[in-house]
Amino acid sequence: MSVEMKSRFGPTALITGASDGIGRAFAEALAAQGFNLVLVARRETVLQAVAKDLTVKHGIKAQVIAADLSDPRATVDLLKRTERLPIGLLVAAAEFGSIGPFFGTRCRVRGEHG
């Protein structure tokens, strides 16, 4: 880990959505820089595999927390479980989305009146 990164963010990064996609890419990049990781996502078995891979490749420590962050109680639990860790960097890459039209009947387009 570069001295600048270590002094700026500390030794540990927490990454939500770490099981795949951009969250997984951040986990890989930060592990390569020597960050210890707290990996958060819903699929524990996938997270365990990611943690093992990054630990072997980069010699870092990786903790896994399986949580569905769309549940408000999961956020409280996550804070409790990590409160004693030296986390200095958060990557919030957990996906949230909904299905439906982008513009609904209550959406007002600029210039539209009435």
C-alpha positions in Angstrom: 0.0 0.0 0.0 1.4 3.4 -0.8 2.3 5.6 2.1 -0.1 8.3 0.9 -3.1 5.9 0.7 -2.3 4.4 4.1 -2.0 7.7 5.8 -5.1 9.0 4.1 -7.5 6.1 4.5 -6.0 3.7 7.0 -5.6 0.0 6.7 -9.1 -1.2 6.0 -11.8 -0.6 3.4 -15.4 -1.7 3.5 -17.0 -2.5 0.2 -20.7 -3.1 -0.3 -21.8 -5.1 -3.4 -18.4 -6.8 -3.2 -19.6 -10.2 -4.7 -19.5 -9.0 -8.4 -19.4 -6.1 -10.8 -17.9 -2.8 -9.8 -17.8 -3.8 -6.1 -15.7 -6.8 -6.9 -13.4 -4.7 -9.1 -12.9 -2.2 -6.2 -12.1 -5.1 -3.9 -9.5 -6.5 -6.3 -7.9 -3.0 -6.8 -7.8 -2.2 -3.1 -6.5 -5.6 -2.1 -3.7 -5.2 -4.7 -2.8 -1.9 -2.9 -2.6 -3.8 0.4 -5.9 -2.8 2.0 -7.5 -5.3 4.4 -11.2 -5.6 3.4 -14.6 -6.0 4.8 -16.7 -7.5 2.0 -20.5 -7.0 2.2 -23.1 -8.5 -0.1 -26.1 -10.8 0.1 -24.5 -14.0 -1.2 -22.2 -15.3 1.5 -20.8 -18.3 -0.4 -19.7 -16.0 -3.3 -18.2 -13.5 -0.8 -16.3 -16.3 0.9 -14.8 -17.3 -2.5 -13.9 -13.6 -3.3 -12.3 -13.2 0.2 -10.2 -16.4 -0.2 -9.1 -15.4 -3.7 -8.0 -11.9 -2.6 -6.3 -13.2 0.5 -4.2 -15.7 -1.4 -3.4 -13.3 -4.2 -2.5 -10.3 -2.2 -1.8 -11.5 1.4 -4.4 -9.3 2.9 -7.1 -10.0 5.5 -10.7 -10.1 4.3 -13.8 -10.3 6.5 -17.1 -11.3 5.0 -20.5 -10.0 6.1 -23.5 -11.3 4.4 -26.2 -8.7 4.5 -29.1 -7.4 2.4 -28.6 -3.7 2.7 -32.1 -2.9 1.4 -33.3 -3.9 4.9 -32.8 -0.9 7.2 -32.0 -3.3 10.1 -29.0 -4.7 8.1 -27.3 -1.3 8.1 -27.6 -1.0 11.9 -26.2 -4.6 12.2 -23.4 -3.7 9.8 -22.4 -0.7 11.9 -22.4 -2.7 15.1 -20.3 -5.5 13.5 -17.7 -3.1 12.2 -17.5 -0.4 14.9 -14.2 -1.6 16.3 -12.5 -2.0 12.9 -10.1 0.6 11.5 -12.2 1.4 8.5 -11.1 4.5 6.7 -12.5 3.9 3.2 -16.1 3.0 2.2 -17.0 1.9 -1.3 -20.8 1.9 -1.6 -21.3 -0.3 -4.7 -24.3 -2.3 -3.6 -26.9 -2.1 -6.3 -30.4 -0.8 -5.6 -33.0 -0.5 -8.3 -36.6 -0.7 -9.0 -38.6 -1.8 -12.0 -41.0 0.5 -13.7 -41.1 3.5 -16.0 -38.6 6.2 -15.6 -41.2 8.8 -16.2 -44.4 8.2 -14.3 -47.7 10.0 -14.5 -46.6 12.4 -11.7 -43.3 13.3 -13.4 -43.1 16.8 -14.8 -40.9 17.5 -17.7 -39.1 20.9 -17.8 -41.3 23.4 -19.5 -44.5 21.4 -19.0 -47.3 23.2 -17.1 -50.6 22.0 -15.8 
